[in-house]
Amino acid sequence: MSSSLADLRKTLGEDKVVTDPDIRRIYARDPASFEFELPLAVVYAESADDVVNVVDYAIKNRLYITPVFHSTSLSGNAATVAKNTIVLSSERMNRILEVSDVDWLAVVQPGIKIDEFNLELMRYGLQWPVDPASSKTASVGGSIINGGGGVKGAKYGPAPHWVLALEAVIGTGERIRVGCRTLKCREGYDLLHLFVGSEGTLGVITEATVRLAPLPEAFVGIVAQYDDIVDLANTVVEARRRRLWLMVAEFMDDDGSDLVGLGRKYTLWMGADISAGSEQTVLTRLREVAEGNRGKVVAEAAKWGDFFKLLEPRGLLYPAPVKRAVESYGGNAVIMMAD
């Protein structure tokens, strides 16, 4: 295999194929606590041609490929499960290729980090509203391929809602394009949403065309705590009945709140992006809904930046059990509010 790795280095370039055991061990897993096997090599793709060459090489040598971006997932999908595996990292494919402030779309390489992408989009008054807790390091491609969501999901939904088209290399080494640049796309089967959320099992993304949303004029939010989780849930239900279109509706149970230093209470983060000039009116309505359901408002914010700081304990939840030697696993809960 060393001779064929030499051939791969010759094809791709010396710095793109890494066999250092320490590097391989880092890329063999994501933050989830799942067992893994040490991969044969880590390969850094910088173009679609690189991806094609790696897939062709894997076919020829009967190897597995684990596609990764920045490996921030908590679900174990970046872990290598066989020794004869190449970890194919697209983190160097991180350029913005196009932004249209008329069509509200962008074309990007999949390895660009979400926060870096949104920082550039601010120049156009736009955003890609998929906002996971790991947005500083999580990539656009990783969020798409894992069907990721985030704190803005109450209004904007998860990544699948914000993808128009993908280019990918499939297991035969062929390049394909699924979806199109328009909101209405009637080109046969909806293969785009077959790829979204497939966790790299159907192919390796090389380019994404994504939908954008305008940045809000203003934002307000509150943090409230409850003794009873039913009261917390009823707060969100009543907010919707009062036609408060929440952008953020995140909660943490009493154990989680205690782990991150918020006390043994059920904690709710609730906020809305709104038109400028209505901040105090909406803030009052949020406060009334929370207090009307036996909640205690412990913090308020009249700007997104200030509210984002109030969300920081949420980001501490995953590492907190480690500090207390408590075993934990990540997951997603989906609850119909009307039930």
C-alpha positions in Angstrom: 0.0 0.0 0.0 2.9 2.3 0.6 3.8 2.3 -3.1 0.2 3.2 -4.1 0.2 6.0 -1.5 3.3 7.3 -3.2 1.3 7.2 -6.4 -1.5 9.1 -4.8 1.0 11.7 -3.4 2.4 12.1 -6.9 -1.1 12.7 -8.3 -2.3 15.1 -5.6 0.8 16.6 -4.2 3.0 15.7 -1.3 1.2 18.0 1.2 -2.2 16.6 0.5 -1.6 13.0 1.7 -0.8 12.7 5.4 0.1 9.4 7.2 1.4 10.8 10.5 -0.2 8.6 13.2 -1.1 11.6 15.4 -2.9 13.4 12.5 -4.6 10.2 11.5 -5.8 9.7 15.1 -7.2 13.2 15.3 -9.2 12.7 12.1 -10.4 9.3 13.0 -13.2 10.6 15.1 -15.5 13.6 15.9 -16.3 14.9 19.4 -18.7 12.0 20.0 -17.4 9.2 22.2 -17.6 6.4 19.7 -14.9 3.8 19.0 -12.9 4.2 15.8 -10.2 2.5 13.7 -7.0 4.3 12.7 -7.4 5.3 9.0 -4.8 4.5 6.4 -4.3 8.2 5.5 -5.8 11.7 5.7 -6.2 13.4 2.3 -6.8 17.1 2.0 -8.8 17.8 -1.2 -8.5 21.3 -2.7 -10.7 20.8 -5.8 -13.3 18.6 -7.3 -10.5 17.0 -9.4 -8.8 16.0 -6.2 -11.9 14.3 -4.9 -12.3 12.4 -8.2 -8.7 11.2 -8.0 -9.2 10.0 -4.4 -12.4 8.1 -5.3 -10.7 6.5 -8.3 -7.8 5.5 -6.1 -10.1 4.0 -3.5 -12.0 2.0 -6.1 -8.7 0.7 -7.5 -7.4 -0.3 -4.1 -10.7 -1.4 -2.6 -10.7 1.2 0.2 -13.4 3.0 2.2 -13.7 6.8 2.2 -14.9 8.8 5.2 -15.7 12.4 4.0 -15.2 15.1 6.6 -15.2 18.8 6.8 -14.3 20.2 10.3 -15.6 17.2 12.3 -17.8 19.1 14.7 -20.7 16.7 14.6 -21.7 15.0 17.8 -23.3 12.0 16.1 -20.2 9.9 15.3 -20.6 10.2 11.5 -16.9 11.3 11.1 -15.6 8.2 12.9 -13.6 5.7 10.8 -14.9 2.2 11.3 -12.4 0.2 9.3 -8.6 0.4 9.1 -8.5 0.4 5.3 -10.1 3.8 5.2 -9.1 7.2 3.7 -10.3 10.2 5.6 -11.1 12.7 2.8 -11.1 16.2 4.3 -12.6 19.1 2.3 -11.7 21.8 4.8 -9.3 23.4 2.3 -12.2 23.8 -0.2 -13.4 27.0 1.6 -14.1 29.7 -1.0 -17.2 31.8 -1.7 -17.6 31.6 -5.5 -20.7 33.8 -5.9 -23.1 36.0 -4.0 -26.3 37.3 -5.6 -28.0 40.0 -3.6 -30.9 40.0 -6.1 -31.6 36.2 -6.2 -30.6 35.9 -2.5 -28.3 32.9 -3.2 -24.7 32.1 -2.9 -22.4 29.5 -4.5 -19.7 28.2 -2.1 -17.2 25.4 -1.7 -18.4 23.1 1.1 -15.5 23.6 3.6 -16.2 27.3 4.3 -17.0 27.9 8.0 -20.5 29.2 8.7 -19.4 32.2 10.7 -16.9 33.2 8.1 -19.6 32.8 5.4 -22.1 35.0 7.3 -19.4 37.6 8.0 -19.0 38.1 4.3 -22.8 38.0 3.7 -23.2 40.9 6.2 -21.8 43.2 3.5 -24.9 42.4 1.4 -27.4 42.6 4.3 -27.9 38.9 4.0 -27.4 35.7 6.0 -27.3 31.9 5.7 -29.6 31.3 8.8 -28.3 27.8 9.7 -26.7 28.5 13.1 -25.5 25.5 15.0 -23.7 26.1 18.4 -20.4 25.1 16.6 -20.9 27.8 13.8 -17.3 29.2 14.5 -15.9 25.9 13.2 -18.7 24.0 11.6 -18.8 24.2 7.8 -21.6 24.8 5.3 -21.0 21.5 3.7 -21.1 19.6 7.0 -24.4 21.2 8.0 -25.9 20.3 4.6 -24.7 16.7 4.5 -25.8 16.1 8.2 -29.1 18.0 7.9 -27.9 20.4 10.6 -30.0 23.0 12.4 -29.3 25.7 15.0 -30.6 28.3 17.4 -32.5 30.1 14.6 -34.4 26.9 13.7 -37.7 27.9 15.3 -38.2 30.4 12.4 -35.8 29.4 9.7 -35.7 25.6 10.0 -32.7 23.3 9.4 -30.1 23.2 6.5 -32.3 21.3 4.0 -34.6 24.3 3.8 -31.6 26.5 2.6 -30.0 24.4 -0.1 -30.9 24.9 -3.8 -28.3 22.7 -5.6 -25.2 20.5 -5.0 -22.3 19.3 -7.0 -20.8 16.0 -5.8 -18.6 13.1 -6.7 -20.3 9.8 -6.3 -18.8 6.3 -5.6 -18.1 5.6 -9.3 -15.9 8.7 -9.5 -18.5 10.5 -11.6 -19.4 14.2 -11.0 -23.1 14.9 -10.7 -25.3 18.0 -10.1 -28.6 17.8 -8.3 -31.1 20.6 -7.8 -31.0 24.0 -9.5 -30.6 27.7 -8.8 -34.3 28.5 -8.7 -36.8 28.1 -5.9 -39.0 26.1 -8.2 -37.1 23.1 -9.5 -39.0 20.5 -11.6 -36.2 18.4 -13.1 -37.4 14.9 -12.4 -36.8 13.2 -9.0 -35.8 15.4 -6.1 -32.3 14.0 -5.8 -31.1 17.1 -4.0 -32.9 16.2 -0.7 -31.8 12.6 -1.1 -28.2 13.9 -0.7 -29.0 16.4 2.1 -28.7 14.6 5.4 -27.0 11.5 3.8 -23.9 11.9 5.9 -21.5 11.3 3.0 -22.9 7.9 2.2 -24.0 8.9 -1.3 -21.1 11.1 -2.4 -18.7 13.8 -1.6 -20.0 17.4 -1.9 -17.7 19.7 -3.9 -20.0 22.8 -4.3 -23.2 24.1 -2.9 -25.7 26.6 -4.1 -27.6 27.9 -1.0 -30.6 30.2 -0.3 -30.0 33.4 1.7 -32.3 35.5 3.9 -32.2 39.2 4.7 -30.6 40.2 8.0 -33.3 41.3 10.4 -33.7 45.0 11.3 -33.9 44.3 15.0 -34.0 41.5 17.6 -35.3 41.1 21.1 -35.1 38.1 23.5 -35.5 36.9 27.0 -34.2 34.1 29.2 -36.8 32.6 31.6 -36.6 29.9 34.2 -39.3 27.5 35.4 -39.9 24.9 38.2 -42.1 22.8 35.8 -41.2 21.8 32.3 -44.9 21.9 31.3 -45.1 25.6 32.1 -42.0 26.1 29.9 -43.6 24.3 27.0 -46.9 26.2 27.4 -44.9 29.4 27.2 -43.8 28.6 23.6 -47.2 27.3 22.7 -48.9 30.5 23.9 -46.3 32.7 22.2 -47.2 31.1 18.9 -50.9 31.4 19.6 -50.3 35.1 20.1 -48.6 35.2 16.7 -45.2 35.9 18.1 -43.0 34.5 15.3 -40.1 33.2 17.4 -36.7 33.0 15.8 -35.2 31.3 18.9 -37.0 28.8 21.2 -34.3 26.8 23.0 -34.6 25.1 26.3 -32.4 23.2 28.8 -33.7 20.8 31.4 -33.0 21.2 35.1 -30.0 18.8 35.1 -28.5 20.5 32.1 -29.0 24.0 33.6 -27.4 22.8 36.8 -24.4 21.4 34.9 -23.7 24.8 33.3 -24.2 26.9 36.4 -27.7 28.2 35.9 -29.2 26.4 38.9 -31.6 23.5 39.0 -34.3 25.1 36.9 -35.8 24.5 33.5 -34.3 27.3 31.3 -35.9 28.8 28.2 -34.3 31.1 25.6 -36.9 32.9 23.5 -36.5 35.6 21.0 -37.8 37.2 17.7 -36.3 39.1 14.9 -38.5 42.1 14.2 -38.9 45.5 12.5 -37.0 48.4 13.9 -39.0 50.5 16.3 -41.0 47.6 17.8 -38.4 46.3 20.2 -40.0 47.4 23.5 -43.5 46.2 22.4 -42.3 42.7 21.5 -40.1 42.5 24.5 -43.0 43.3 26.7 -45.1 40.6 25.0 -42.4 38.0 25.4 -42.1 38.9 29.1 -45.9 38.7 29.6 -46.1 35.3 28.0 -43.3 33.9 30.2 -44.6 35.3 33.4 -48.1 34.3 32.6 -47.0 30.7 32.6 -45.2 30.9 36.0 -41.8 31.7 34.5 -39.2 34.0 36.0 -37.5 36.3 33.5 -33.8 36.3 34.5 -32.3 38.2 31.5 -33.4 40.3 28.6 -31.7 41.5 25.4 -32.6 44.2 22.8 -29.9 43.2 20.3 -28.9 39.9 18.7 -25.3 40.3 19.9 -26.4 40.7 23.5 -28.8 37.8 23.3 -26.1 35.6 21.7 -24.0 36.1 24.8 -26.9 34.9 26.9 -26.9 31.7 24.9 -23.3 30.9 25.9 -24.3 28.4 28.6 -26.0 26.3 25.9 -22.6 25.8 24.3 -21.2 24.6 27.6 -23.6 21.8 27.9 -21.7 19.2 25.9 -18.3 19.5 27.7 -19.9 19.9 31.1 -20.5 16.2 31.7 -16.9 15.5 30.9 -15.7 17.7 33.7 -18.0 15.8 36.1 -17.1 12.4 34.7 -20.6 11.8 33.5 -21.1 9.9 30.3 -23.3 11.6 27.7 -24.4 11.2 24.1 -25.9 13.8 21.7 -29.2 13.4 20.0 -32.2 15.3 18.5 -35.7 15.5 19.9 -38.6 16.5 17.8 -41.8 17.4 19.5 -45.1 18.5 17.9 -46.2 21.5 20.0 -49.9 21.0 19.3 -49.7 17.6 21.1 
